[in-house]
Amino acid sequence: MRLCIILIFVTLLNFSCAEPTYETIDGILEVPENRDKPNSRTLNLVYKVLKAKDTTTGKAPIVFLMGGPGGETLFTEEMWKNHPFRNERDIVLMDQRGTGASEANCAEFGEEMFEIMMQDLDQKEEERALDSIMGICMSTMHNNKVDLAGYNSRENAADFEDLRVALGYKKWNLYGASYGTRLGLTIMRDFPNSVRSAIFIGVFPPESQLFGELVGSFEKSLFEVLRRCEQNENCNNKYPNLKKRLLNTLKKLQSEPLHFDYNSKEFVLNRRDALLLIHQALYSRYSVAYMPKIIDALENEEPELFINALQRVEFIYKLINWPMNNSVMAYEELPFIDSLKVVKYMEESKLEFDITSFEGFTSLSNLHPFRASSLENQPVVSEIPTLLISGGLDPVTPPSNAKRALKHLKNGYEVIFFDESHEMFNPCFLEIARDFLNIPSQKPNIECSSIRKPIEWSLN
């Protein structure tokens, strides 16, 4: 199943308390599907503005840029309703083109992908099944006259610029996570006069090598997590030799997949499924704490102990609009794959998987013929104040990504939380981000980020 193209940041937080209801504006933005074509059809993009609780500050708003590509945005409204950032600033949310309420294509695709994952299929059968549902989706989009040339970060960025103008904001602050950082950097490149500051979490700059570096980033994160368990006396006593046990379990699953009940249906978990489950479990500090238990449960064939991890995978699959996701990846990543780097990482991989078949490159490359110019593989050079946040355990957008981007951001600042991963929310991060938003021209005080917070392992 597809692994590296899930560049989404999902944090479900609850800031709710007994507070009065504040104003929310709902709207629809009409944009061209393809700005390169004068007679392009138009799209209706759905947005919400959560007005600041204090309406007297006049502070520049925050626009949230969701990850994915293809992740729904409006479902995060509950997270933002009582977020501290809303106290003094409007929060702007918009489902990106082709996602959520903004004319999503083949909205059921993620659910169908997960159903394929549940089946007892070998690699070739799985690829054929994915190609089949993609073929049906492509036919539907063709009948609906969808122009896939318009589903990329450049058009996406122009949509947000149109939204800013429509809402009458002089400038706004970008708040992007995962793929949302790529989108944010594109906005900074194409519309620099519209941006006051940017906060990016899990940085995915244009010059990064997503496909080429996936295997290395995944294994570095995974084996560092296992090393930390080994160094923790209680974790190691409870779950010794995790690395060896994991490699042996993956080898066994290749010939003897695990059968179990999942929501009253049979799930057949093979080696590729297990890798995806493990990869997704590395995304957050919370789920990392369960990694030893997940590996132990895979080895001992106790699915009830990793059902929650599978539910996360299912949720992510359904949250993402895959035609949008694949279109962006085909347009912006496929043309710039470093084949030598891919081969090198595969040859050195201790997990021993072939990324080219694991990811279904064939179906991705056949989606459409549109490929980006070299501009979409070049660093964004900017003087806009930018805060780059990374987690030391991130398996998909490691701190090295932020370091690359930082070289070209004159007023960029880097913060690494060594005990966090791709998804991040903690009081220190909130404090640094708040101070930066208030005075982006001033180097933020990041001292609290140096305080280590070891993983609290789930050992019961």
C-alpha positions as CSV (number, residue, x, y, z in Angstrom):
1,M,0.0,0.0,0.0
2,R,1.0,3.6,-0.3
3,L,3.3,4.8,2.4
4,C,5.4,7.9,1.8
5,I,2.8,10.0,0.2
6,I,0.9,10.5,3.4
7,L,2.3,13.9,4.3
8,I,-0.5,14.8,6.7
9,F,-0.4,16.3,10.2
10,V,-3.4,15.5,12.3
11,T,-3.7,16.6,15.9
12,L,-7.1,16.3,17.5
13,L,-7.0,18.7,20.4
14,N,-9.7,19.8,22.7
15,F,-9.5,23.4,24.0
16,S,-13.3,23.5,24.6
17,C,-14.7,24.8,27.8
18,A,-17.9,26.6,28.8
19,E,-17.4,29.7,26.7
20,P,-19.8,31.8,24.7
21,T,-20.1,31.3,20.9
22,Y,-18.0,33.6,18.8
23,E,-18.7,34.7,15.2
24,T,-17.9,32.3,12.4
25,I,-18.2,33.3,8.7
26,D,-19.0,30.6,6.1
27,G,-18.3,31.2,2.5
28,I,-17.6,29.9,-1.0
29,L,-14.8,31.1,-3.2
30,E,-15.0,30.6,-7.0
31,V,-11.7,30.0,-8.7
32,P,-10.5,28.8,-12.1
33,E,-9.6,25.1,-12.2
34,N,-6.6,25.8,-14.5
35,R,-5.4,29.4,-14.6
36,D,-3.3,28.6,-17.7
37,K,-6.5,28.1,-19.7
38,P,-8.6,31.2,-20.4
39,N,-11.8,29.1,-20.7
40,S,-11.2,26.9,-17.7
41,R,-14.2,25.8,-15.8
42,T,-14.5,27.1,-12.2
43,L,-14.4,25.4,-8.8
44,N,-16.3,26.3,-5.7
45,L,-14.0,26.1,-2.6
46,V,-15.6,26.1,0.8
47,Y,-14.1,28.2,3.6
48,K,-14.7,29.3,7.2
49,V,-13.4,32.3,9.1
50,L,-13.4,31.9,12.9
51,K,-13.4,35.5,14.0
52,A,-11.0,36.5,16.8
53,K,-12.5,36.4,20.2
54,D,-11.1,39.9,20.9
55,T,-12.3,41.9,17.8
56,T,-10.4,45.1,18.8
57,T,-6.8,43.9,18.3
58,G,-6.6,44.3,14.5
59,K,-3.9,41.6,14.5
60,A,-3.2,39.8,11.2
61,P,-5.1,36.5,10.8
62,I,-3.8,33.0,10.6
63,V,-4.6,30.8,7.7
64,F,-4.1,27.0,8.3
65,L,-2.7,25.0,5.5
66,M,-3.5,21.3,5.8
67,G,-1.2,18.4,4.9
68,G,-1.8,15.4,2.7
69,P,-1.7,16.5,-0.1
70,G,-5.4,16.1,-0.2
71,G,-6.3,16.3,3.5
72,E,-9.6,17.8,4.5
73,T,-9.2,21.1,6.4
74,L,-12.7,22.1,7.7
75,F,-12.9,19.1,10.0
76,T,-10.2,20.9,12.2
77,E,-12.7,23.6,13.0
78,E,-13.3,22.1,16.5
79,M,-9.6,22.2,17.2
80,W,-9.5,25.9,16.3
81,K,-12.7,27.1,18.0
82,N,-11.0,27.6,21.4
83,H,-7.4,27.6,20.3
84,P,-5.3,30.2,22.1
85,F,-4.3,31.7,18.8
86,R,-7.9,32.6,18.2
87,N,-8.0,34.9,21.2
88,E,-6.6,37.8,19.2
89,R,-6.6,36.6,15.6
90,D,-9.0,35.4,13.0
91,I,-8.5,31.8,12.0
92,V,-9.0,31.0,8.3
93,L,-9.8,27.5,7.1
94,M,-10.5,26.3,3.6
95,D,-10.8,22.9,2.1
96,Q,-8.2,22.9,-0.7
97,R,-9.3,22.3,-4.3
98,G,-10.4,18.7,-4.9
99,T,-10.7,17.9,-1.2
100,G,-13.5,17.8,1.4
101,A,-16.3,20.1,0.6
102,S,-14.3,21.8,-2.2
103,E,-15.5,19.6,-5.1
104,A,-13.6,16.5,-4.0
105,N,-13.1,13.9,-6.7
106,C,-13.7,10.2,-6.0
107,A,-14.3,10.9,-2.3
108,E,-14.8,7.1,-1.6
109,F,-11.3,6.2,-2.9
110,G,-9.6,6.1,0.5
111,E,-12.2,3.7,1.9
112,E,-11.8,1.5,-1.1
113,M,-8.0,1.5,-0.7
114,F,-8.4,0.4,2.9
115,E,-10.7,-2.4,1.8
116,I,-8.0,-3.6,-0.6
117,M,-5.4,-3.4,2.3
118,M,-7.7,-5.8,4.3
119,Q,-7.6,-8.5,1.7
120,D,-5.2,-11.4,1.2
121,L,-3.5,-10.1,-1.9
122,D,0.1,-10.4,-3.0
123,Q,1.9,-7.4,-4.3
124,K,0.9,-7.8,-8.0
125,E,-2.7,-8.5,-7.1
126,E,-2.8,-5.4,-4.8
127,E,-1.3,-3.2,-7.5
128,R,-4.0,-4.5,-10.0
129,A,-6.7,-3.8,-7.5
130,L,-5.5,-0.3,-6.9
131,D,-5.2,0.3,-10.7
132,S,-8.7,-0.9,-11.1
133,I,-10.3,1.5,-8.7
134,M,-8.1,4.3,-10.0
135,G,-9.3,3.5,-13.5
136,I,-12.9,3.8,-12.4
137,C,-12.0,7.1,-10.7
138,M,-10.2,8.4,-13.8
139,S,-13.3,7.6,-15.9
140,T,-15.5,9.5,-13.6
141,M,-13.2,12.5,-13.6
142,H,-13.1,12.4,-17.4
143,N,-16.9,12.4,-17.6
144,N,-17.0,15.3,-15.2
145,K,-14.4,17.2,-17.3
146,V,-11.9,17.4,-14.5
147,D,-8.6,19.0,-15.7
148,L,-5.9,17.3,-13.6
149,A,-3.4,19.9,-14.9
150,G,-4.8,22.2,-12.3
151,Y,-4.3,20.0,-9.2
152,N,-0.9,21.1,-8.0
153,S,0.6,23.3,-5.3
154,R,1.0,26.4,-7.7
155,E,-2.8,26.5,-8.4
156,N,-3.5,25.7,-4.7
157,A,-1.4,28.6,-3.6
158,A,-3.2,30.9,-6.1
159,D,-6.5,29.8,-4.5
160,F,-5.4,31.0,-1.1
161,E,-4.2,34.3,-2.5
162,D,-7.7,34.8,-4.1
163,L,-9.2,34.0,-0.7
164,R,-7.0,36.6,1.1
165,V,-8.1,39.2,-1.4
166,A,-11.7,38.2,-1.2
167,L,-11.6,38.5,2.6
168,G,-10.0,41.9,2.5
169,Y,-6.9,41.0,4.6
170,K,-3.8,43.1,3.8
171,K,-1.4,40.3,5.0
172,W,-1.8,37.1,6.9
173,N,0.3,34.6,8.8
174,L,0.7,31.1,7.3
175,Y,0.4,28.1,9.6
176,G,1.3,25.0,7.6
177,A,1.9,21.4,8.6
178,S,3.6,18.7,6.6
179,Y,2.4,19.1,2.9
180,G,1.0,22.4,4.2
181,T,4.5,23.6,4.5
182,R,5.2,22.9,0.8
183,L,2.0,24.8,0.0
184,G,3.1,27.6,2.4
185,L,6.5,28.0,0.8
186,T,4.8,28.1,-2.6
187,I,2.6,31.0,-1.4
188,M,5.7,32.8,0.0
189,R,7.4,32.3,-3.4
190,D,4.5,33.4,-5.6
191,F,2.8,36.0,-3.3
192,P,5.5,37.3,-1.0
193,N,3.7,40.6,-0.3
194,S,0.7,38.8,1.1
195,V,2.5,37.1,4.0
196,R,3.4,38.6,7.3
197,S,5.0,35.5,8.8
198,A,5.0,31.7,8.5
199,I,5.1,28.9,11.0
200,F,5.8,25.5,9.5
201,I,5.7,22.1,11.3
202,G,7.2,19.0,9.7
203,V,8.9,20.9,6.8
204,F,8.5,19.6,3.2
205,P,10.4,22.0,1.0
206,P,10.4,21.7,-2.8
207,E,14.1,20.7,-2.9
208,S,13.6,17.7,-0.6
209,Q,13.8,14.2,-2.0
210,L,10.7,12.6,-0.6
211,F,10.8,9.3,-2.5
212,G,14.6,9.1,-2.5
213,E,14.9,9.6,1.2
214,L,11.8,7.8,2.5
215,V,13.4,4.5,3.4
216,G,16.3,6.2,5.2
217,S,14.0,8.6,7.1
218,F,11.6,5.7,8.1
219,E,14.4,3.4,9.3
220,K,16.2,6.2,11.2
221,S,13.1,7.1,13.1
222,L,12.1,3.5,13.8
223,F,15.5,2.3,14.9
224,E,16.0,5.3,17.1
225,V,12.7,4.6,18.8
226,L,13.8,0.9,19.4
227,R,17.1,2.1,20.6
228,R,15.5,4.4,23.2
229,C,13.4,1.5,24.4
230,E,16.5,-0.6,24.8
231,Q,18.1,2.1,26.8
232,N,15.1,2.4,29.1
233,E,15.4,-0.3,31.8
234,N,11.7,-0.9,32.2
235,C,11.0,-0.9,28.5
236,N,13.9,-3.2,27.7
237,N,13.0,-5.6,30.5
238,K,9.4,-5.8,29.2
239,Y,10.3,-5.9,25.5
240,P,13.9,-7.0,24.9
241,N,15.5,-7.5,21.4
242,L,12.8,-5.5,19.6
243,K,14.8,-4.9,16.4
244,K,15.6,-8.5,15.9
245,R,12.1,-9.6,16.7
246,L,10.6,-7.1,14.3
247,L,12.8,-8.2,11.4
248,N,11.9,-11.8,12.1
249,T,8.2,-11.0,12.3
250,L,8.2,-9.1,9.0
251,K,9.9,-12.0,7.4
252,K,7.3,-14.4,8.7
253,L,4.4,-12.2,7.6
254,Q,5.7,-12.3,4.1
255,S,4.8,-16.0,3.8
256,E,2.3,-16.3,6.7
257,P,0.0,-13.3,6.9
258,L,-2.0,-12.7,10.0
259,H,-5.8,-13.3,9.9
260,F,-8.1,-11.6,12.3
261,D,-11.5,-9.8,12.7
262,Y,-11.6,-6.1,12.1
263,N,-15.0,-4.4,12.5
264,S,-16.8,-7.7,11.8
265,K,-14.8,-8.3,8.6
266,E,-11.7,-10.4,8.0
267,F,-8.4,-8.5,7.9
268,V,-5.4,-10.3,6.4
269,L,-2.3,-8.4,7.5
270,N,0.8,-9.0,5.4
271,R,4.3,-7.7,5.5
272,R,3.5,-4.5,3.6
273,D,0.5,-3.8,5.8
274,A,2.6,-4.2,8.9
275,L,5.2,-1.7,7.6
276,L,2.5,0.8,6.9
277,L,1.0,0.3,10.4
278,I,4.5,0.8,11.9
279,H,5.2,3.8,9.8
280,Q,2.0,5.5,10.8
281,A,2.6,4.7,14.5
282,L,5.8,6.7,14.3
283,Y,4.0,9.9,13.4
284,S,3.2,11.0,16.9
285,R,4.8,10.9,20.3
286,Y,1.7,9.3,21.7
287,S,1.6,6.4,19.3
288,V,5.4,6.0,19.5
289,A,5.0,5.0,23.1
290,Y,3.0,2.0,22.0
291,M,5.6,0.8,19.4
292,P,7.1,-1.9,21.6
293,K,3.6,-3.2,22.3
294,I,2.7,-3.2,18.6
295,I,5.8,-5.2,17.6
296,D,5.2,-7.7,20.4
297,A,1.6,-8.0,19.4
298,L,2.6,-8.6,15.7
299,E,5.0,-11.3,16.8
300,N,2.6,-13.0,19.1
301,E,-0.4,-12.6,16.7
302,E,-2.5,-10.6,19.2
303,P,-4.3,-8.1,16.9
304,E,-6.4,-6.7,19.6
305,L,-3.3,-4.9,20.8
306,F,-2.7,-3.0,17.5
307,I,-6.3,-2.5,16.4
308,N,-6.0,1.2,17.4
309,A,-3.0,1.6,15.1
310,L,-5.0,0.2,12.2
311,Q,-7.9,2.5,13.0
312,R,-5.5,5.4,12.6
313,V,-4.5,4.2,9.2
314,E,-8.1,3.8,8.2
315,F,-8.9,7.3,9.4
316,I,-6.0,8.8,7.5
317,Y,-6.9,6.9,4.3
318,K,-10.5,8.3,4.5
319,L,-9.3,11.8,5.4
320,I,-7.2,12.2,2.3
321,N,-8.5,12.8,-1.2
322,W,-6.2,10.5,-3.2
323,P,-6.8,11.9,-6.7
324,M,-5.6,15.3,-5.4
325,N,-2.7,13.6,-3.5
326,N,-1.6,11.6,-6.4
327,S,-1.9,14.5,-8.8
328,V,0.4,16.7,-6.7
329,M,2.9,13.9,-6.3
330,A,2.9,13.0,-10.0
331,Y,3.3,16.7,-10.9
332,E,5.9,17.8,-8.3
333,E,7.8,14.7,-7.1
334,L,8.0,12.2,-10.0
335,P,10.0,14.4,-12.3
336,F,12.8,14.9,-9.7
337,I,13.3,11.5,-8.3
338,D,17.0,10.8,-7.7
339,S,17.1,7.1,-8.8
340,L,20.6,6.6,-7.5
341,K,19.5,7.7,-4.0
342,V,16.5,5.4,-4.2
343,V,18.6,2.4,-5.1
344,K,21.2,3.3,-2.5
345,Y,18.7,3.4,0.3
346,M,17.0,0.2,-0.9
347,E,20.3,-1.7,-1.0
348,E,21.1,-0.5,2.6
349,S,17.6,-1.1,3.9
350,K,17.4,-3.4,6.9
351,L,13.6,-3.6,6.3
352,E,14.3,-5.0,2.8
353,F,11.6,-3.5,0.8
354,D,11.5,-2.3,-2.8
355,I,10.0,1.2,-2.7
356,T,9.3,1.3,-6.4
357,S,6.8,-1.5,-6.1
358,F,5.8,-0.8,-2.6
359,E,4.5,2.6,-3.6
360,G,2.8,1.7,-6.8
361,F,4.8,4.1,-8.9
362,T,3.3,2.8,-12.1
363,S,-0.3,3.8,-11.3
364,L,1.0,7.2,-10.0
365,S,2.9,7.9,-13.1
366,N,0.0,6.9,-15.3
367,L,-2.4,9.3,-13.5
368,H,-1.7,12.2,-15.9
369,P,1.2,13.4,-18.1
370,F,1.6,16.8,-16.5
371,R,5.0,17.4,-14.9
372,A,6.4,20.5,-13.1
373,S,9.2,22.7,-14.4
374,S,12.4,22.8,-12.5
375,L,11.0,25.7,-10.4
376,E,9.1,23.3,-8.3
377,N,12.3,21.6,-7.3
378,Q,14.2,24.7,-6.3
379,P,14.5,26.2,-2.8
380,V,12.3,29.1,-1.9
381,V,14.3,32.2,-1.3
382,S,12.6,34.6,1.1
383,E,13.0,37.3,3.7
384,I,9.6,36.6,5.3
385,P,10.1,35.7,9.0
386,T,9.6,31.9,9.1
387,L,9.6,29.6,12.1
388,L,10.6,26.0,11.2
389,I,9.6,23.3,13.7
390,S,10.8,19.7,13.5
391,G,10.5,16.5,15.5
392,G,13.6,14.5,16.1
393,L,11.7,11.2,15.6
394,D,9.9,12.3,12.4
395,P,9.8,9.4,9.9
396,V,8.8,11.4,6.9
397,T,9.9,15.1,7.2
398,P,13.0,14.9,9.4
399,P,14.9,17.9,10.7
400,S,17.3,17.7,7.8
401,N,14.4,19.1,5.6
402,A,14.2,22.2,7.7
403,K,17.9,22.7,7.7
404,R,17.8,22.6,3.8
405,A,15.0,25.2,3.7
406,L,16.7,27.4,6.3
407,K,19.7,28.1,4.1
408,H,17.5,30.2,1.8
409,L,15.3,31.9,4.4
410,K,17.1,35.0,5.6
411,N,14.8,35.5,8.6
412,G,14.2,31.8,9.3
413,Y,14.5,30.2,12.7
414,E,14.8,26.5,13.4
415,V,13.4,24.6,16.5
416,I,13.9,20.9,17.0
417,F,12.0,18.9,19.6
418,F,14.2,15.8,19.8
419,D,11.5,13.8,21.6
420,E,8.6,14.7,19.3
421,S,7.7,13.3,15.9
422,H,5.7,14.4,12.8
423,E,2.7,15.5,14.8
424,M,3.4,18.0,17.6
425,F,1.7,20.0,20.2
426,N,3.2,20.9,23.6
427,P,3.2,24.0,25.8
428,C,6.8,24.9,24.7
429,F,5.9,24.8,21.1
430,L,2.8,26.9,21.8
431,E,4.8,29.5,23.7
432,I,7.5,29.8,21.0
433,A,4.9,30.1,18.2
434,R,2.8,32.7,20.1
435,D,5.8,34.9,20.8
436,F,7.0,34.6,17.2
437,L,3.5,35.6,15.9
438,N,3.6,38.7,18.1
439,I,7.1,39.8,17.0
440,P,8.2,37.8,14.0
441,S,11.1,40.2,13.3
442,Q,12.7,39.1,16.6
443,K,14.6,35.9,17.1
444,P,12.4,33.7,19.3
445,N,13.5,32.4,22.7
446,I,13.6,28.6,22.1
447,E,15.3,27.7,25.4
448,C,12.3,25.5,26.5
449,S,12.8,23.2,23.5
450,S,16.1,22.0,24.9
451,I,14.4,20.4,27.9
452,R,14.2,16.7,27.1
453,K,11.0,14.8,27.7
454,P,11.7,11.0,27.3
455,I,9.0,8.8,25.8
456,E,6.6,7.5,28.4
457,W,6.4,3.9,27.2
458,S,3.1,2.0,27.4
459,L,4.2,-1.1,29.4
460,N,0.9,-2.3,30.9
